[in-house]
Amino acid sequence: MPEIKLAKLPDRTPVKIAIIITPELNRMLQAYAGLYRERYGEAEPVQLLIPAMIESFLKSDIAFGKTWKERGRDAAAPNAGSRSQTRARHREATELPTTSG
């Protein structure tokens, strides 16, 4: 096969992630979307701004960038536990405290 200039495109399969945010963070994100609209004249939903914001944050984090390059982009992230362990931690974090007595 002949070599071509363009490298193979990276995986672009979208990954959906659901998060829970505080009301204050939601207000801040809505305000940011408003400023974005003022600046660029286009309204973009917060859901489309968040990935760009996260990517910008990660690219600006020097320590993360260094580690990302050292370990390689395809290297597995530190073990976060199994899916069932992750669900259990989420339940613990989101359960309302019970009162005794």
N, C-alpha and C positions, 0 to 999 in steps of 0.2 A: 504494500500500500504506500502511495506517495505521502510524504509529510505535507501538511497544510499549515498555514499560519494560525488559524483559529483553533484554540484548544477545545476539547470536548466541553460542552456546556455543563454547569453544575446542576445537581438535582434541584428542580424548582417546584416540586410537589408541595402544595400548601399544607401546613400543619395547623390544625385548629386547637387553640388552648383557651380554656375558660378560666377566668380569674375573678376573685372577689375583691373589690376595692372599697375604701372608706367613702362616705359622702363628701368629705373635704377633698379627697383626691379627684372624685368625679367632678366637683365644681371647678377645680383647677384645670382639668382636662378640657372641660367645656369652655372655660375662659381662653385656654390656649387655642382651641379650634376657632374661637371668635377672632383672636388676634391673627391667626393664619388667614382667615377669610379677609380681614382688613388689609393685610399685607399683600396677598396674592390675588384678591378679587374672586376667589373660588372657595366655596364652602366644601370642606371635606369632613366626613363623619369621623368622630373620635376613633372609631374602630380601625379606620385606615391610617390615621396619624400615629397611633400607638406603635405599630411595628417599626416605622421609620424613626420614632423617638428612641426606641430600645436599641435599634441598630446604631444610631448616632452615639448614644451613651456608651455602648460597648466599644465602638471604634475609638472613642476618646479616652478610654481607660487604659493607660499605658501599661500597668501591671498585667491586666488581662491580655492585652495584645501580645506582650512578650511571652506569656505562658501559652497562649494560643499558637504562636509560631513555634515555640520549643516542642510542644507536645504534638503538633500537627492538627490540622482541622478535622481530620477524621478520627482522632483519638477519642476514646470513650471518656465521657465526663466522669468525675468521681462518683463512686457508687452511691446512688441516692436511695437505694433500697428497692424492694420489689413493689409492684403496683399495689398489692394488698397492704403493705406497710405504709405506703404513701397515702392511701385512702384512710387508714386508721389514724395517721397523724392529722389529716385534714379534719376528720370527725372530732378528734380531741380538741383541735384548735377552734372549731366552730360551735361546739356544744355550749349551751348556756349552763352556767354554774347552777348546781342544785343547792338548795338550803336544807339543812337538817334541823329537825326539832319541831 
